[in-house]
Amino acid sequence: MAVAEKIEYHTIPDWDKPRGGMFTIIQDAYWCVDEDGNPLFYSKHNHPQCNSNQEITNRLARGRSVKQIPFVFIPLRIQDYV
């Protein structure tokens, strides 16, 4: 019998604050959010849980809230691209 993998999500600090450094900026997307309205990322691959299409994000939500967020600043880790 296969063991079901627990799906975990996290947020990133200062996701809504522009600052120095390299970032991916996601604009006007619909996000799955936590109870405080912070955008969620799938922990296993650090994948953002958002889409420009609200209906697609609603399918990702799995009972979580969905919110359109004007800007999310995601820090780039250059070591991920080396």
Secondary structure as the mmCIF struct_conf table of DSSP 4:
data_model
#
loop_
_struct_conf.conf_type_id
_struct_conf.id
_struct_conf.beg_label_comp_id
_struct_conf.beg_label_asym_id
_struct_conf.beg_label_seq_id
_struct_conf.end_label_comp_id
_struct_conf.end_label_asym_id
_struct_conf.end_label_seq_id
HELX_LH_PP_P HELX_LH_PP_P1 ALA A 2 ILE A 7
STRN STRN1 TYR A 9 HIS A 10
TURN_TY1_P TURN_TY1_P1 PRO A 13 ASP A 16
BEND BEND1 GLY A 20 GLY A 21
STRN STRN2 PHE A 23 VAL A 33
TURN_TY1_P TURN_TY1_P2 GLU A 35 ASP A 36
BEND BEND2 GLY A 37 GLY A 37
HELX_LH_PP_P HELX_LH_PP_P2 ASN A 38 ASN A 38
STRN STRN3 PRO A 39 PRO A 39
HELX_LH_PP_P HELX_LH_PP_P3 LEU A 40 LEU A 40
STRN STRN4 PHE A 41 TYR A 42
TURN_TY1_P TURN_TY1_P3 SER A 43 ASN A 46
STRN STRN5 HIS A 47 PRO A 48
STRN STRN6 CYS A 50 ASN A 51
BEND BEND3 SER A 52 ASN A 53
HELX_RH_AL_P HELX_RH_AL_P1 GLN A 54 ALA A 61
TURN_TY1_P TURN_TY1_P4 ARG A 62 GLY A 63
BEND BEND4 ARG A 64 ARG A 64
STRN STRN7 SER A 65 PRO A 75
HELX_RH_3T_P HELX_RH_3T_P1 ILE A 78 TYR A 81
#
